[in-house]
Amino acid sequence: MKRLIELLIKLLAIFTPKRLHRFLSYETISYLFFGGLATLVSIGTFALFFYAVGLNGAIAGAISNVLAIIFAFVTNKLWVFESPSWGRGILVPEMIKFGISRGFTLILDVLALMLLVDRFGFNAMLMRLVTMIVIQVIGNYAFSKWLVFTKKGEQNDT
């Protein structure tokens, strides 16, 4: 998997201005790569449970979100932040912090959309894109890097 991400970084470097190359690290590109896959897991499992199984939209959506979060946790742990321990003393706190941080960014996202779209009347699709990038992608990355997958006795400085 590491080779695939490193190849992706090399390809992106060809098309990316040099001043942005500092963002082409293994951690950031693998986070975006696996985040994209988590999105596909969410969409695919929603379609499966809604269309093939026949569950209603809310239940299919809830199941697909849970499965995408589990997928994101495992891929973030293994390949993005490379947290090696599967021991209970490390795994359980990581899982709890991951779940809480995802719930927190979900609440922030909903509140931001309520404020920006419902209260101030900004374009809904544009604000959804902004909140997805700022709150979901950047916020979840920051929480995962500095709260969830920290290594004991080590500072996670960028």
C-alpha positions, 0 to 999 in steps of 0.5 A: 500500500505504501508503494501505491501512495508513494507512486501517487505522490510522484504523479501528483508532484508532476501536476502540482506547483512547487510551492504546494509540494510541502502538502504532498506528504505520505500522511496527507495524501494517504489520508485523502486517498483512504478518505476517498475510499471511505466515501466510496464505502459509504455510497456503495453500502448505502446503495446495497442496503437501500436498493438491494436489501430494501431498507429505508433511507435513514437506516441504510444511511446510518449503516453506511455511515457506521461502516465508512467510519469503521473503514476510516478508522482501520485505514487511518490506523494502519496506513495513514498514521501507522499506529502499530498497536492492536493491544486493548490499552491502545486500541480502545482509547483510539476507537473511543477518541475516533468516534467522539471526534467524528461525532463532534465534527458531524455536529459542527458540520450540521450547525455550520450548515444551519447557520450559513444556509438556513440563517444567512441564506448562502448557497447550500451546495457551496456551503456544503462543499466548504463545510466538508473541506474545512470541518470534515476533511481538515477537522477530522485529519487534525483530530486524528493526528493530534488526538486519536493516533498519537504515540505515547511520549511523542509529540506529533508536530507538523 
